[in-house]
Each structure stands twice: as C-alpha cells, then as structure tokens.
Amino acid sequence: MIGFDAKGTMTMARLDRLSVEGFRSIRKLDAFSLTNTNLLIGANGSGKSNFLELFKFVRAFMQLPLPGIQNADIKKYVLDAGTATDLLHKGKLVSEQISITMHFGLNGYKLSLVPTQDDLLRIESEFMFYSGTGKWYPLYSGDGFTPGLLAKKDTPGVLSEHGVGYYIYTSIKNWQMYHFHDTGRLSPAKRTQDLFDTAYLRFDGSNIASYLHYLKHDPSGEAVYNEIISAVQLVAPFFEDFTLTPFSDDKIRLLWKQKGVDYPMKPQALSDGTLRFICLATVLLQPNPPDTILIDEPELGLHPYAIAVLAELMKARSKDTQLIVATQSAELISQFEPEDVIVCDRQNGQSHFTRIANDSVSEWLRSYSLGDLWKKQVLSGGPVHE
C-alpha cells in the first residue's frame, strides 16, 4: 500500500481511500478507507452492488476490459446501463454530476462527469495527484470522453522510468472482478473454450478449463493446480480430478473425473454450487493474482461447510491481495473479524457504508457470531421502509 519499494522506486499501490458523489444510490461517500479485506453486507437494494459497480464504471472510463462489454469505454458503458440519468443519483434533477476521488498510496486521481444533451456523460474535470509535491495536476481530454490519463500513462517520470499517470492507470488496470452467477446449461464455464486463452482468468470463468490446463502443465503453476484440486475435494469428496484433454482444433472443455467412475464427466454433471466453488477456488489460488479482486455474492449455492472453506481461501489471499466482496451470507461474515466487514444501509434512498468497529461489538461477540448479530439487526444492514 506504500508508494515506494525498498530501493526507493515508486510502485503501484492499491486503492486505500475513496470518495464518491452522485453515483447511483451513493449520494455522498467521503474519504472512505479500504483495507485488504472488505466484506460488504446489507439488504437487497442497500448499495452493495452499486459499490462494486463503481469499479466497473472506472474501468470502462479507462477503456479496460469488462464483463459483457466489448472494447469498453464510457459511452458504451452508459448506453449499456441505459442513460446518464440512470447513473446519476436520483437523476439529473437531483445530481448535476458524478465525482470520484481515489488515492493509491502516494498517488491520487479524481474526475467529474456531467450529463450531455443526448444523456451520455462527458468529462467536466480530471486531475492526478502526487504526494511528493502535494499538488493536483490537471489533465485534459481532447474529445470530452477519452480520459487525459490515457495520454499521461506513457509519460516518463522525473526521477523514474514511469510517471504518476502510469502508476494510477496500472493500479486501476489491476482490478479484476468476478461474477459466477450463470451456471446454467449454456453458461460460459461449461462451454468449449480456446486452449491458449490463459493470460488471466476471465471475469465469468469462460476460460476456466484452459486456465486450469495451463496451471497443470506449467512448472510454476503445478503446485497451485494441486491446491485447487484439494480445495474442491474438501467440498465435493466425490471429485477426483479434471480431465483436461485438448481437442484437435485447440479447444478444451471442463471435463472431470468422479471417484469410482472410469469415464470423463461433462461440466453439466457438476452442481451449480460445485462449479461456482471451482471458479472461486481458482480465483483465490491463482499464482499471479491481480492487486484487487472483486467478487459479487460468492456464497450462492454453497453449503455452509463450503462457505467456511471459501473463507479460509479468502483469508489466505488477503495477505497479499485486496479483496472487495459483496455478500448476504451470515455464515461467511462470521468467519472474519469485525473490522473486515462494511455494513451497507439505505436511508432516504441513499446508501451509507460503515466499517464495523471491534469495540462496538466485542461484548456481543462473547455470545454471538457476527452473522448472528447481523440477522438480529444489531449491525443494521437490514431492509428499511422509505
């Protein structure tokens, strides 16, 4: 999270402070701190998904890959969402703009976007910050839709090979979000996949077979592959191994072997929960993880024991990677410390986010788990009437 390595060279840092105004249900979030473990809990519609969506929004702004949007940019993101009015908090009559300020260790970045006459969003202002000088530096967009940061990301620094723009852009690029809700018959993880699509594990698991094949046959990934197998066997004792044999046209599928059965099983034979757990275990055990991993509702379809195993994988990963996870699982948050949990509440149509203070629940935790306190409304984060 610091901005320099042992040699005094500036390095990428994870997002450690965030301010937002006017985005969806978030009217105002001021200098909110993020740690290595951030579990968002709250009722339906409280703002958990909008918090995660903010990261998708910024990635679209930076023209970085997104689930479901080819060659993402801010115009395509807005059109995919509907209109600028749909993204502004309570619409254009209430919110004049969307403002976001992010701090990554020594570096910072802020932008403001305003609606256009055709209900898109254009850049009103854009700045980058370097704490070494204590100044915000203005950036300029040529067309009002392409961030000026993209031009600055290749500009060398005064004292190093790269400038501030490079480190800000790379920090954002190192966010990876995962969403494994689709486990139907034609879900991406169950389809035939390209064997050589192994640069990274894709957001929806659409290259899970090729990525596991790569891990199994690469010397640097073999140990990780075996860890994934062991994790899956904990929650699915009938599972023996994957059968990752490429087809002649460099295609592969997530076939697997069941104990006591001598022929390969198709991915359709996996339960929804088992398939999701395979994807989640691969995300959390991957050998070269992104700086920040975002996951929406990882508990879907998982047995309570599988959730406990998932929590252990998350704890191990959070030692070197930032996790931002939206959940409604009392079982999952019970596996973590109070300060790891962020309660999302909706009041008067606005989302509020509060990190739990350990001293506020320490007496309660003598008799109850965190999940119990949430279900009993001690932590709030439940449905409210407006």
N, C-alpha and C positions, 0 to 999 in steps of 0.2 A: 504493500500500500504506500510505501515511500517513493520518492521520485528519483533517487539515485542508487546505484549499486555500490559494491564495496570499492570499486575503482573510481568512484565519483562521476560515472557516466549516467546521464538521465535515462530512466527506464519507463516502460509502460506501468501504469498503476490502475487499479480497479476503481470503479465508481464508489466514492466514500461519502458523498453528500449531494443531495438532490433537492431542487426547488421547482415547483410546477404551479402554473396558474392557468385556469381556463380550459383544461383538457378533460373532456367527457364529464364524469361525475366529480372530478377533482377541481374544486373552485380555487383552493389555495393550499399548497404544501410548502412549508418554509424550512429550508436547510435541514432536511430530514437525513439522518445518518444511516448508512448501510454498513453492515459488518460482513463477516464471511458466511454467516448463517442467518437467513431472513425467511421465516415462515409466516406467510400472510394467512390469517384466518378471519372468517366473517360470514355473515348470512349471504344468501343469494342477492345479488344486486348491491352489495356493500361497497364494491370498488376494487376487489382483488384482481379481477381480470383487467380492469382499466389500468391498474398499476403495471401489470405485465405488458399491456398493450402499448404503454408509453415507450418501452424499449423497442418494440416493433416499429413504432412511429419514427423514432430517431434513426433506426437502421434504414428505413425507407428514405428518409431525408438524405442520408449518406449514400444512397443508391447501392445498398448492400443486399445480398440475397435474403428473401423472406419466404416463409411457407405460403404457397398458393399465389404468389405474385411474381411473374416472370420479369426480369430486368427492372426491379423496383425503383421507383423514385417518388417524390412527394405527390405529383399529380396522380399517378396510378394508385397510390395508397388512398388518397382522398376519394377517388372515384370508386375504389373497391369498398370503402366504408359508406359511401353514399354521396355526401356533400360536406363542405366545410361546416355548415350549420350542425350537422350530425356529430362533429368532433368538438365543437366549442361547447363549453359548459352552459347548458340550458339555452343554447342557440345564440345567434348574433345579437338578439335584443338584450341579452344579459351580459355576454362576454364579447369584448371587442377583439381579443387576440388570444393566442396560446403562447405562453412564455415558459421556457425551460432553462434552468441553470444547473450545470453539472460540474463537480470537482473530482478530479482524478489525481490524488496526491498533490504534486506541485502545480499541476495544470488545471485549467478550467475552460469551460465552453458555455456560452449562452446564446440563445436565439429567440426571436419573437416572430410569429407568423400571423398575418391578418387575412380575413376573407376577401376574395376578389368579387367582381360583379357577377361572374359566372359560377360563384360558390366553390372555387378552389381556394388554396392557401398560398400566399406568396410571402417571401421573406421581408420583414419590416426592418429587422436589425440582427446583427450577428457579431459576436466577439469571441476572442480566445484570451486566456489569462495565463500568466506565468508568475509564480510567487517569487521567483528570483528577482524580479523587478517590481513586483506588486502592482502591475498595470494590466488593464484590459486593453487588448488591441483590436480595433475594428476590422472586420472582414467585409468583402464586397462581392455581391452576386451580379453577374452580367445580365441575367435574364429574370431575376427575381424568384427563380425556382431551383436553381442549382447552387448549393452552398459554397460560399467562398472558401471554406475549409478544404474543399477538394483540391483547389489550386495550391493551397499552402502545405498540404501534406507531403509534397515532394521538395519543399524548400529546405536547404540545409540550415543548421543552427550556427550560431556564432562560435560556440565552444565545442560543438559535437557534430557528428555526421548528419544528424537529423534535427529538425526544428520542432517547436512546440506543436505545430499542426500535425506532424507525423504521429506524435505520441497520443494526441487526442483522438485522431482518426483510428489509429490501431487499437486503442482501448475500446472504442465502440465496435470495431470490427470483431473483437474478441468476445462479444456477447453471442451466445448460442442459446436458442430457445427450443424447447422440445414439447410436443403435444401428441400423445399417443391415444387419443380418444377413439379414432377409427380403427376398429378391429374386425370389421365385417368381412364378408366373403371376398370382396374385391379390395380390401384395404391395402395401402402401399407396401406394408411389410410382408404381405402374403403373395405379392405378385412376383413374376420373373424380373430379375434385376441385372444390370450391367456389371460384369465381373470386375472391371477396373475402376468402378466408381468408389474409390476408397480414400479420397483426400480428407474427408471428415464424415462423421456420422450425421446424416441429414435429419432435419427437424422432425419429420414424420416417420422415420425408420424405413424409408423407401429404399435404402441401400444396406439394410441390416445384414443380409446374407453375404453380400460382397465384402462388407467391412469385417465381419467375423471370419470370413475366409482369409482375408488379408492378415488379421491378427494371428490366426492359427499357423500360417505358413511363413510369417516374418519372424526372424530370431528375436527382434525387440518386442514382439507382441505375444509370443507364445505363452509366457507366464501369465499375462493378463487374460488370454483366452481361457486358460485353465481355471483362473479365478472366477470368470463368468460362468463356466460350467458348474463349478462348485456352488456358486450362489444360486443358480437356477435349481440345482438338485436339492437345496435346502427347502425350497418352497414347492417343488414338484419332484418328489422322490422317485417317481416312475421314469423321469427323464434321464437318459444315459449320455447322449452327445448329439451334436449336429452332424448331419451328413451333407457336407458342403462340396459337392462334386459339380464342377462347371459343365455346361452343355457344350457342344461342338462350336457354337457360334458365340462363344464368350459370354454366355448368360448363366445365371445361377439362381437358385431358389432356396428358401429357408426350409430344407428338409431336415428331419431329425430322427433319432433312434430311440425307441421306447425299450426299457429293460424287458428282456424276455421275448422280444419280437425281432425276427431276423430280416425285416424289410423296412425301407425308409418310410417314415410317416410324412404326410404333407402338412404344411403350416395350418391348413384348415382344421386339422385334428387337435391343435392347441386350443385350450380355453382362452377366452378374452384376457382374463387376468394373467395367465401364464405368458401369453405373448407380450402383454404390456410389461411384465416384470423382466422378460428377456431384454426388451429395449431399454428399460430403465437401468438394469444392471450394466449393460454395455455403455450407456451414457456415463454412469458414475465410476466405472472402472477403466475407461478408455485411457491409453497410456500418455497421450498428449492432449489433455483437456483444455478447453477454452478458459480464459480468465474468469468468465462469469457464465454460469449455467442457470437458465430459467426454465422451470417446469410448471405446467398447469395441471393441478389435480392428479398427482401421481398415484394416489390411493385407489383410483377407480378399478373396481373388480378384484381387488386384492383381499385375501384372507387376513385377519388380524396378525397372524404369525408372519405372513409375508410382509406386512407393513413394518413389523419390528425389524426384520432383516433389511428392508429398504432403509430404515432409519440408520442402521449401523453403516451401511454403504454411504449414506449421505454425510454422516459424521466424519468418516474417514476422508471423503473427498473434500470436505470443507476445510481441511487442514492446509490445502494448497490452492483451493478454488473457491470463488464466491458463489454461493447458492442463493437464488431467489425463487421461492416456491409458493404457489397459491394452493391452499388445501382447505377441505372441510372435514378432515379426519381428526377426531378427538384422539384416536389411538396413535396417530403419527406425532402430534404435538406433545403427547405425554412422554415421548422418548427423548425430548430435548429440554434444555434449560429455559427458564422464563425469558431471559434476555434474547433468546433466539427467535422469539415469537412477536409478530406485529399484529395487533388487533385492528381490523377494519370495521368501522361503524359508519352508518349512513344517517345523517341528521339533516332534515330540511332539504333533502335532495343532494346533499354534499357528502363526499367521502372524507372520513377522518382516519388517520393512521397513527397508532400509538404503540410504541415498543413497551413490552411488559417490564416493569422494574421488579427485580428479585425481591426487594424488601417489602413490596406491596402484597406479595402472595406467600411469603415464607411461612407464616403461621398456617395458612390454609394447606400448604403442601405437606404438612406433618400428617394430615389425614386424607388428603385427596391428591389425585394427579392433575396435571394441567388440563387434560381433556375433560376430567370431571368438572373442574371449575368453569370451563367454557360451556359445557352442557347445562350447568346450573346457573348460567348467566352472571357468575361472579366476575368474569372477564369481559362482559358485554359481548359485542360482536354477534348478536342475535338479530332476528327480524325486528323491525320497528315500524310503527304506523305514522304516516305523514298526513 
